Amino acid sequence: MKHPHPVALAAAALVAGTAAQAQSNVTVSGIADAAVRVVSNQDRGSVKSLVSGSNNTSRLIFRGTEDLGDGLSAGFHLEHGIRLDSGEAVQSTQFWDRRATVSLASRTLGELRAGRDFVPSYVAWSRHDPFSYVGVGGSTNLISATPNGPIRNTFGTAANTVVRSSNAVQWIAPAGLGGFEGGVLVAAGEGGTAASGQAKVMGLRAGWAGGGFNLGAAHTRSENDRTEAAGAFKDTTLGGGWDAGVARVSLAWRRFDQADARQTNWLLGAWVPVGVGEVKFSYLKADFSGRVGRTDIGANGSRQLAAGYVHPLSKRTAVYATVARIDNDGASALAIPGGAAGLAAGKRSTGTELGLRHNF
């Protein structure tokens, strides 16, 4: 961890402690999650490792609210990702990498939030992923800047807006609208470039839930110096789910577009209660189409199948196990994180993990 990080953390803890004396609703919480993982990449052998955040991302959270009266409240949320296996920060250049917001909320008008936060398309997609976008079974494995496609063409290998955006102002609809919910996000590029991870972002999300069903849609548009000539990066999500009591199922679709390149992802998920625990399944498919420059990417694609089980030991602590496999087509070489580098195009990657998660 770089030198500024411990200082920043100590300062944040001091501020939170001081604030707690003035108001009782400032809290410090988080998640500590570690797993033993084995990843085998075809023709490259297997790698064993201890990893962080395979059931839920390990994190430290400072948050609080102040009642302003007349249904109004002010609040803040600071969230720092931790690599529990090494004690390092997830992002070396962003201490509050997961979320850093201040907000003003009204029971009738909704919440106005400013800072770094999730983009609408990610919110609409991730709620349908049984593996919460993390671990060997997470849908993030097929949403990567590694393959030649719209994400890489827009952002290169720098930070992107597939999950979060900095410099954002967001409005979130209030509760009590007959099951309807949604939000609008706008972020300034602030003169930055793709290499610096900055982008001008506009996003919209809407959804409905009732009677065991839920439906949602979102669209996020990002622009940077790499999109000026070829057009904006567009991220669109549609999804729905049904809770039948004996099981929950979900189906989601997400498409990334930029210039002549397109990536379309499908997700089918299921959660099945078994005793006090829960069995989870997901099937994911990523298809590419169009061109990046003169390169045709239409033959490329990947599929991932995952199964897992989570067993709670208490309200705060759980053990879990997950297995997953990725099969690639064409020039695709997507792999489960933690394996040996150099997986060849069209080859297979498999992963297994056993972990422990504690919420505090």
ZIRAMO-V331659 format. One record per pair of residues at least 12 apart in sequence whose C-alpha atoms are under 7 Angstrom apart, sorted by the first residue. I is the first residue (numbers start at 0). J is the second residue. D is the distance in whole Angstrom. If there is no record, write none. Layout:
BEGIN
I:J:D
I:J:D
END
This chain:
BEGIN
0:87:5
0:88:6
0:91:7
1:91:7
4:94:7
24:63:5
24:64:6
25:62:6
25:63:4
25:64:7
26:61:6
26:62:6
26:63:6
27:60:6
27:61:5
27:62:7
28:59:6
28:60:5
28:61:7
28:359:5
29:58:5
29:59:4
29:60:5
29:358:6
29:359:5
30:57:5
30:58:5
30:59:7
30:357:6
30:358:5
30:359:6
31:57:5
31:58:7
31:83:7
31:356:6
31:357:5
31:358:6
32:51:6
32:52:5
32:53:7
32:54:7
32:55:7
32:56:7
32:57:5
32:83:7
32:355:6
32:356:4
32:357:6
33:49:7
33:50:6
33:51:4
33:52:6
33:53:7
33:83:6
33:84:7
33:354:6
33:355:6
33:356:7
34:49:6
34:50:5
34:51:6
34:53:7
34:352:6
34:353:5
34:354:4
34:355:6
35:48:6
35:49:5
35:50:6
35:352:5
35:353:5
35:354:6
36:48:5
36:49:6
36:50:7
36:351:6
36:352:4
36:353:7
37:350:6
37:351:5
37:352:6
38:335:7
38:337:6
38:338:5
38:349:6
38:350:4
38:351:7
39:338:6
39:348:6
39:349:5
39:350:6
40:338:6
40:339:7
40:342:6
40:347:6
40:348:4
40:349:6
41:342:7
41:346:6
41:347:5
41:348:6
43:339:6
43:342:7
44:339:7
45:338:6
45:339:7
46:337:7
46:338:5
46:339:6
49:84:6
50:84:6
51:82:5
51:83:5
51:84:6
53:133:5
53:134:4
54:130:7
54:133:6
54:134:6
54:356:7
55:133:7
57:80:6
57:81:5
57:82:7
57:83:7
58:78:7
58:79:5
58:80:4
58:81:5
59:78:6
59:79:5
59:80:7
60:77:6
60:78:5
60:79:6
61:76:6
61:77:5
61:78:7
62:75:5
62:76:4
62:77:6
63:75:6
63:76:7
70:105:6
70:106:5
71:104:6
71:105:5
71:106:7
72:103:6
72:104:5
72:105:7
73:102:6
73:103:5
73:104:6
74:101:6
74:102:5
74:103:6
75:100:6
75:101:4
75:102:6
76:98:7
76:99:6
76:100:5
76:101:7
77:95:6
77:98:6
77:99:5
77:100:7
78:95:5
78:96:7
78:97:5
78:98:5
78:99:6
79:94:6
79:95:4
79:96:6
79:97:6
80:96:6
80:97:6
98:115:5
98:116:5
99:114:6
99:115:5
99:116:7
100:112:6
100:113:5
100:114:4
100:115:6
101:113:6
101:114:7
106:173:6
107:173:6
108:173:6
109:171:6
109:172:5
109:173:4
110:170:6
110:171:5
110:172:7
110:173:7
111:169:6
111:170:5
111:171:7
112:168:6
112:169:5
112:170:6
113:167:6
113:168:4
113:169:6
114:165:6
114:166:5
114:167:5
114:168:6
115:164:6
115:165:4
115:166:6
115:167:6
116:163:5
116:164:6
116:165:7
117:162:6
117:163:4
117:164:6
118:162:6
118:163:5
118:164:6
118:202:7
119:202:6
119:203:6
119:204:5
119:217:6
119:218:7
119:219:6
120:217:5
120:218:6
120:219:6
120:234:6
120:235:6
120:236:6
121:161:7
121:162:5
123:215:6
123:216:6
123:217:6
123:236:7
124:236:6
124:238:7
124:251:7
127:249:6
127:250:7
127:251:7
127:268:7
128:268:6
129:268:6
129:269:7
129:270:7
129:279:6
129:280:7
129:281:7
135:321:7
135:322:7
135:323:6
135:335:6
135:350:6
135:351:7
136:305:5
136:321:7
136:322:7
136:323:5
140:334:7
140:335:6
141:285:6
141:333:7
144:156:6
146:331:6
148:260:6
148:261:7
148:262:7
148:291:7
149:255:6
149:256:6
149:257:5
149:260:5
149:261:6
149:262:7
153:225:6
153:226:6
153:232:7
154:193:5
157:193:7
157:194:6
157:195:7
157:196:6
158:196:5
159:196:6
165:186:7
166:186:5
166:187:6
167:184:7
167:185:6
167:186:4
167:187:7
168:184:6
168:185:5
168:186:6
169:183:6
169:184:4
169:185:6
170:182:5
170:183:5
170:184:7
171:183:7
178:207:5
178:208:5
178:209:6
179:206:6
179:207:4
179:208:7
180:205:6
180:206:5
180:207:6
181:204:5
181:205:4
181:206:6
182:203:6
182:204:5
182:205:7
183:202:6
183:203:5
183:204:6
184:201:6
184:202:5
184:203:6
185:200:6
185:201:5
185:202:6
186:199:6
186:200:5
186:201:6
187:199:5
187:200:7
192:223:6
192:224:6
193:223:6
193:224:6
193:225:7
198:221:6
198:222:5
198:223:5
199:221:6
199:222:5
199:223:6
200:220:6
200:221:4
200:222:7
201:219:6
201:220:5
201:221:7
202:218:6
202:219:4
202:220:6
203:217:6
203:218:5
203:219:7
204:216:6
204:217:4
204:218:7
205:217:6
211:241:6
211:242:5
211:243:7
212:240:6
212:241:5
212:242:6
213:239:5
213:240:5
213:241:7
214:238:6
214:239:4
214:240:7
215:237:6
215:238:5
215:239:6
216:236:6
216:237:4
216:238:6
217:235:6
217:236:5
217:237:7
218:234:6
218:235:4
218:236:6
219:233:6
219:234:5
219:235:6
220:232:6
220:233:5
220:234:6
221:233:7
229:258:5
230:257:6
230:258:6
231:257:6
232:256:6
232:257:5
233:255:6
233:256:5
233:257:6
234:254:6
234:255:5
234:256:7
235:253:6
235:254:5
235:255:7
236:252:6
236:253:4
236:254:7
237:251:6
237:252:5
237:253:7
238:250:6
238:251:4
238:252:6
239:251:6
245:271:7
245:272:7
246:269:7
246:270:6
246:271:5
246:272:7
247:269:6
247:270:5
247:271:7
248:268:6
248:269:4
248:270:7
249:267:6
249:268:5
249:269:6
250:266:6
250:267:5
250:268:6
251:265:6
251:266:5
251:267:7
252:264:6
252:265:5
252:266:6
253:265:7
259:289:5
259:290:5
259:291:7
260:288:6
260:289:5
260:290:5
260:291:6
261:287:6
261:288:5
261:289:6
262:285:7
262:286:6
262:287:5
262:288:7
263:285:6
263:286:5
263:287:6
264:284:5
264:285:4
264:286:6
265:283:6
265:284:5
265:285:7
266:281:7
266:282:6
266:283:5
266:284:7
267:281:6
267:282:5
267:283:7
268:280:6
268:281:4
268:282:7
269:281:6
275:310:7
275:311:7
276:309:6
276:310:4
276:311:6
277:308:6
277:309:5
277:310:7
278:307:6
278:308:4
278:309:7
279:306:6
279:307:5
279:308:6
280:305:6
280:306:4
280:307:7
281:304:6
281:305:5
281:306:7
282:303:6
282:304:5
282:305:7
283:302:6
283:303:5
283:304:7
284:301:6
284:302:4
284:303:6
285:300:5
285:301:5
285:302:6
286:299:7
286:300:5
286:301:7
287:299:6
287:300:6
298:329:5
299:328:5
299:329:4
299:330:5
299:331:5
300:327:6
300:328:5
300:329:7
300:331:6
301:325:7
301:326:6
301:327:4
301:328:6
301:331:7
302:325:6
302:326:5
302:327:7
303:323:7
303:324:6
303:325:4
303:326:7
304:323:6
304:324:6
304:325:7
305:322:6
305:323:4
305:324:7
306:321:6
306:322:6
306:323:7
307:320:5
307:321:4
307:322:6
308:320:5
308:321:7
315:357:6
315:358:5
315:359:7
316:356:6
316:357:4
316:358:6
317:355:6
317:356:5
317:357:7
318:354:6
318:355:5
318:356:6
319:353:6
319:354:5
319:355:6
320:352:6
320:353:4
320:354:6
321:351:6
321:352:5
321:353:7
322:350:6
322:351:4
322:352:7
323:349:6
323:350:5
323:351:7
324:348:6
324:349:4
324:350:6
325:347:6
325:348:5
325:349:6
326:346:6
326:347:5
326:348:7
327:344:7
327:345:4
327:346:6
327:347:6
328:345:5
329:344:7
329:345:6
330:344:5
330:345:6
331:344:5
331:345:6
332:344:5
332:345:6
332:346:7
334:348:5
335:348:6
335:349:7
335:350:6
END
